């Protein structure tokens, strides 16, 4: 502003000169100065408008960002709720399947109790001598079957009751416990089982939760056998303590190559519309809780699922 004022005073003094050349020059300079000043003002005004536009854009961007973050949070909450619902549905389906298995487990002892009672009743109707030895044998067989039914029910109840504390348990114990629960169901579906313990090893965590890994893998195998109408059905379970792993191998036809690399992802399933893609996702999540990892590969006529511990600080047997 000071320079502008000094220049105007200089031009004014020149314009007062009697020399026409100085007067014309002063007028030209003053005219050019006015044009430059006007152009500079336009630039300043334009710059101010741009700055205001940038401010408005930043405000809109911040508002959009806040809206987007809120939208993402809402969508994540919806997805989490849907995943929770699907996991709960999967859990209820597993419970229903286990109840069916318990029903199979109870059929044989109930039939035996019914048969033993009928035989004892026939002896009484024929007025045969019923000795204390016969009564003792009847009572022994009856209690044996009742204990089997109670054990089956207790296993079922504990299977779905979350453990309050982590514990150390062996891989073989888990496999045996699951097989006790579903043995009759496997027989019903004509599935032969082979369990090989090359070397047992211990795990640490929620034992009931770990059993869900085995139950889900075996349940998927049973589905594949039935869906593919396999005649000779064999299920192999190998416990390999040397590399802290459990293999579940079948001859049920294998997994389609286009999804095998994503089979543990959410909503990926080989069952088409009949599956939810939750089961194997849950299996992988449970495996991670035990510092383990699930993998799968197709083998001759079937698939091999492998649970392997990442750490080697567990106990061998």
C-alpha positions as CSV (number, residue, x, y, z in Angstrom):
1,X,0.0,0.0,0.0
2,X,2.9,2.4,0.8
3,X,4.5,1.7,-2.6
4,X,1.2,2.3,-4.3
5,X,0.8,5.6,-2.6
6,X,4.3,6.7,-3.5
7,X,3.8,5.7,-7.1
8,X,0.6,7.7,-7.3
9,X,2.3,10.8,-5.8
10,X,5.1,10.5,-8.4
11,X,2.7,10.2,-11.2
12,X,0.7,13.2,-9.9
13,X,3.9,15.3,-9.9
14,X,4.8,14.2,-13.4
15,X,1.3,15.0,-14.7
16,X,1.6,18.6,-13.3
17,X,4.6,19.1,-15.5
18,X,4.1,21.4,-18.6
19,X,5.9,18.9,-20.8
20,X,3.2,17.1,-22.9
21,X,5.4,14.0,-23.2
22,X,5.7,13.6,-19.4
23,X,2.0,14.2,-19.1
24,X,1.1,11.5,-21.7
25,X,3.6,9.1,-20.2
26,X,2.2,9.7,-16.7
27,X,-1.3,9.1,-18.0
28,X,-0.3,5.8,-19.8
29,X,1.5,4.6,-16.6
30,X,-1.5,5.5,-14.5
31,X,-3.8,3.7,-16.9
32,X,-1.6,0.6,-17.0
33,X,-1.3,0.7,-13.2
34,X,-5.1,0.9,-12.9
35,X,-5.5,-2.1,-15.3
36,X,-2.9,-4.1,-13.4
37,X,-4.6,-3.2,-10.1
38,X,-8.0,-4.2,-11.4
39,X,-6.5,-7.5,-12.8
40,X,-4.8,-8.1,-9.5
41,X,-8.1,-7.5,-7.6
42,X,-9.8,-10.0,-9.9
43,X,-7.1,-12.5,-9.2
44,X,-7.5,-11.9,-5.5
45,X,-11.3,-12.2,-5.7
46,X,-11.0,-15.4,-7.7
47,X,-8.4,-16.8,-5.2
48,X,-10.8,-16.0,-2.4
49,X,-13.6,-17.8,-4.2
50,X,-11.4,-20.8,-4.7
51,X,-10.4,-20.8,-1.1
52,X,-14.0,-20.7,-0.1
53,X,-14.8,-23.4,-2.5
54,X,-12.0,-25.5,-1.0
55,X,-13.3,-24.9,2.5
56,X,-16.8,-25.9,1.4
57,X,-15.4,-29.0,-0.3
58,X,-13.4,-30.0,2.8
59,X,-16.6,-29.5,4.9
60,X,-18.6,-31.7,2.5
61,X,-15.7,-34.2,2.5
62,X,-15.6,-34.4,6.3
63,X,-19.4,-34.7,6.3
64,X,-19.3,-37.5,3.7
65,X,-16.4,-39.2,5.6
66,X,-18.4,-39.1,8.8
67,X,-21.5,-40.5,7.0
68,X,-19.4,-43.2,5.3
69,X,-17.8,-44.2,8.6
70,X,-21.2,-44.4,10.2
71,X,-22.5,-46.4,7.3
72,X,-19.5,-48.8,7.5
73,X,-20.0,-49.3,11.2
74,X,-23.7,-50.0,10.6
75,X,-22.9,-52.5,7.9
76,X,-20.3,-54.2,10.0
77,X,-22.8,-54.4,12.9
78,X,-25.4,-55.9,10.5
79,X,-22.8,-58.4,9.2
80,X,-21.7,-59.3,12.7
81,X,-25.3,-59.9,13.7
82,X,-25.9,-62.0,10.6
83,X,-22.8,-64.0,11.3
84,X,-23.8,-64.5,14.9
85,X,-27.3,-65.7,13.8
86,X,-25.7,-68.1,11.2
87,X,-23.3,-69.5,13.8
88,X,-26.2,-70.0,16.3
89,X,-28.2,-71.7,13.6
90,X,-25.2,-73.9,12.8
91,X,-24.9,-74.7,16.6
92,X,-28.6,-75.6,16.8
93,X,-28.2,-77.8,13.8
94,X,-25.3,-79.6,15.4
95,X,-27.4,-80.0,18.6
96,X,-30.3,-81.5,16.6
97,X,-27.8,-83.9,14.9
98,X,-26.4,-84.9,18.3
99,X,-29.9,-85.5,19.7
100,X,-30.6,-87.8,16.8
101,X,-27.3,-89.5,17.5
102,X,-28.2,-89.9,21.2
103,X,-31.5,-91.4,20.1
104,X,-29.6,-94.0,18.1
105,X,-27.4,-94.7,21.0
106,X,-30.4,-95.3,23.3
107,X,-32.2,-97.7,20.9
108,X,-30.0,-100.7,21.5
109,X,-29.9,-100.6,25.3
110,X,-33.7,-99.9,25.4
111,X,-34.3,-102.9,23.1
112,X,-32.0,-105.0,25.4
113,X,-33.8,-103.9,28.5
114,X,-37.2,-104.6,26.9
115,X,-36.0,-108.1,25.7
116,X,-34.6,-109.0,29.1
117,X,-37.8,-107.9,30.9
118,X,-39.9,-109.9,28.4
119,X,-37.8,-113.0,29.0
120,X,-38.1,-112.7,32.7
121,X,-41.9,-112.2,32.3
122,X,-42.1,-115.4,30.2
123,X,-40.3,-117.3,32.9
124,X,-42.7,-116.1,35.5
125,X,-45.8,-116.9,33.3
126,X,-44.5,-120.4,32.7
127,X,-44.0,-120.7,36.5
128,X,-40.4,-121.4,36.0
129,X,-38.1,-121.2,39.0
130,X,-36.6,-117.7,39.1
131,X,-33.5,-118.0,41.2
132,X,-31.5,-115.2,42.9
133,X,-28.8,-115.8,40.3
134,X,-31.3,-115.1,37.5
135,X,-32.4,-111.9,39.3
136,X,-28.8,-110.9,39.9
137,X,-27.9,-111.4,36.2
138,X,-31.0,-109.5,35.1
139,X,-30.1,-106.6,37.5
140,X,-26.5,-106.6,36.3
141,X,-27.5,-106.4,32.6
142,X,-30.1,-103.8,33.3
143,X,-27.7,-101.6,35.3
144,X,-25.1,-102.0,32.5
145,X,-27.5,-100.7,29.9
146,X,-28.8,-97.9,32.2
147,X,-25.3,-96.7,32.9
148,X,-24.5,-96.7,29.2
149,X,-27.6,-94.5,28.6
150,X,-26.6,-92.2,31.4
151,X,-23.0,-91.9,30.2
152,X,-24.3,-91.1,26.7
153,X,-26.6,-88.4,28.1
154,X,-23.8,-86.9,30.3
155,X,-21.5,-86.8,27.3
156,X,-24.1,-85.0,25.3
157,X,-24.8,-82.5,28.0
158,X,-21.1,-81.7,28.6
159,X,-20.4,-81.5,24.9
160,X,-22.6,-78.4,24.5
161,X,-21.8,-76.9,27.9
162,X,-19.0,-74.4,27.6
163,X,-16.0,-75.2,29.9
164,X,-15.5,-72.5,32.5
165,X,-11.7,-73.0,32.5
166,X,-9.1,-74.1,30.0
167,X,-7.7,-77.5,30.6
168,X,-5.1,-79.9,29.3
169,X,-6.5,-82.9,27.3
170,X,-5.1,-85.4,24.8
171,X,-6.0,-85.6,21.2
172,X,-7.0,-89.2,21.6
173,X,-9.4,-88.3,24.4
174,X,-11.2,-85.9,22.2
175,X,-11.5,-88.3,19.3
176,X,-12.7,-91.1,21.6
177,X,-15.3,-88.8,23.2
178,X,-16.7,-87.7,19.8
179,X,-16.7,-91.3,18.5
180,X,-18.7,-92.5,21.6
181,X,-21.4,-89.9,20.7
182,X,-21.7,-90.6,17.0
183,X,-20.7,-94.3,16.7
184,X,-24.3,-95.5,16.1
185,X,-24.9,-92.7,13.7
186,X,-21.9,-93.7,11.7
187,X,-23.1,-97.3,11.7
188,X,-26.5,-96.1,10.6
189,X,-24.9,-94.4,7.6
190,X,-22.7,-97.5,6.8
191,X,-19.5,-95.6,7.5
192,X,-16.5,-97.7,8.6
193,X,-14.1,-95.9,10.8
194,X,-10.4,-96.5,11.3
195,X,-8.6,-94.7,14.1
196,X,-4.8,-94.8,14.2
197,X,-2.8,-93.3,17.0
198,X,0.8,-93.1,15.8
199,X,1.6,-90.8,18.8
200,X,-0.7,-89.0,21.1
201,X,-0.2,-85.4,22.1
202,X,-1.8,-82.8,24.5
203,X,-3.8,-79.7,23.8
204,X,-4.7,-76.8,26.1
205,X,-8.0,-75.0,26.0
206,X,-11.7,-75.7,25.9
207,X,-12.0,-79.4,25.3
208,X,-15.7,-79.2,24.3
209,X,-15.0,-76.5,21.8
210,X,-12.2,-78.6,20.2
211,X,-14.6,-81.5,19.8
212,X,-16.7,-79.3,17.5
213,X,-13.8,-79.4,15.0
214,X,-14.0,-83.2,14.9
215,X,-17.8,-83.3,14.9
216,X,-18.1,-80.8,12.1
217,X,-15.5,-82.6,9.9
218,X,-17.1,-86.0,10.4
219,X,-20.6,-84.5,9.8
220,X,-19.4,-83.0,6.5
221,X,-18.0,-86.4,5.6
222,X,-21.3,-88.1,6.3
223,X,-23.1,-85.5,4.1
224,X,-20.6,-86.0,1.3
225,X,-21.0,-89.8,1.4
226,X,-24.8,-89.5,1.2
227,X,-24.8,-86.7,-1.4
228,X,-22.4,-88.6,-3.7
229,X,-24.1,-92.0,-3.1
230,X,-20.8,-93.6,-2.2
231,X,-21.1,-97.4,-1.6
232,X,-17.9,-98.3,0.2
233,X,-17.6,-95.6,2.9
234,X,-14.4,-95.4,5.0
235,X,-13.4,-92.7,7.4
236,X,-9.8,-92.5,8.7
237,X,-8.7,-90.5,11.7
238,X,-5.0,-90.4,12.3
239,X,-3.4,-88.8,15.4
240,X,0.2,-87.8,14.6
241,X,2.1,-86.6,17.6
242,X,5.4,-86.1,15.8
243,X,4.0,-83.0,14.0
244,X,1.1,-82.3,16.5
245,X,-1.6,-83.0,13.9
246,X,-4.9,-84.8,13.5
247,X,-6.0,-86.0,10.0
248,X,-9.6,-86.7,9.0
249,X,-9.5,-88.6,5.7
250,X,-12.4,-90.0,3.7
251,X,-13.2,-91.4,0.3
252,X,-16.4,-89.3,-0.2
253,X,-15.4,-87.7,-3.5
254,X,-13.2,-84.7,-2.5
255,X,-13.8,-81.0,-2.7
256,X,-14.4,-79.1,-6.0
257,X,-11.1,-77.5,-7.1
258,X,-12.7,-74.1,-7.7
259,X,-13.4,-73.6,-4.0
260,X,-10.9,-75.8,-2.2
261,X,-8.5,-72.8,-1.6
262,X,-11.4,-70.8,0.0
263,X,-13.2,-73.7,1.8
264,X,-12.5,-72.2,5.2
265,X,-13.8,-68.7,4.3
266,X,-17.2,-67.4,5.4
267,X,-20.1,-68.4,3.2
268,X,-18.1,-70.8,1.0
269,X,-19.6,-74.2,0.8
270,X,-19.6,-77.3,-1.4
271,X,-23.2,-78.1,-0.5
272,X,-24.7,-75.5,-2.8
273,X,-28.0,-74.1,-1.6
274,X,-28.1,-76.7,1.2
275,X,-25.1,-75.2,3.0
276,X,-24.4,-72.0,4.8
277,X,-20.6,-71.9,4.7
278,X,-20.4,-71.4,8.4
279,X,-19.3,-74.8,9.6
280,X,-15.7,-74.9,8.3
281,X,-15.3,-71.2,9.0
282,X,-16.1,-72.0,12.6
283,X,-13.7,-74.9,12.5
284,X,-10.8,-72.6,11.4
285,X,-11.7,-70.0,14.1
286,X,-11.6,-72.7,16.8
287,X,-8.3,-74.0,15.5
288,X,-6.8,-70.5,15.8
289,X,-7.9,-70.4,19.4
290,X,-5.7,-73.5,20.0
291,X,-2.8,-71.9,18.2
292,X,-3.5,-74.2,15.4
293,X,-4.3,-74.1,11.7
294,X,-6.7,-76.1,9.4
295,X,-5.8,-77.2,5.9
296,X,-7.3,-79.5,3.3
297,X,-6.2,-81.3,0.3
298,X,-7.8,-83.7,-2.1
299,X,-6.6,-87.3,-2.0
300,X,-7.5,-90.4,-4.0
301,X,-11.3,-90.6,-4.0
302,X,-11.7,-88.1,-1.2
303,X,-10.4,-85.3,1.0
304,X,-7.9,-85.0,3.8
305,X,-8.6,-82.3,6.5
306,X,-5.6,-81.6,8.8
307,X,-5.5,-79.8,12.1
308,X,-2.0,-78.9,13.1
309,X,-0.6,-77.0,16.0
310,X,1.6,-74.1,15.2
311,X,3.6,-74.3,18.4
312,X,5.5,-77.4,19.6
313,X,5.4,-76.7,23.3
314,X,2.8,-79.4,24.0
315,X,3.3,-82.8,25.6
316,X,3.7,-86.0,23.7
317,X,2.7,-89.4,24.9
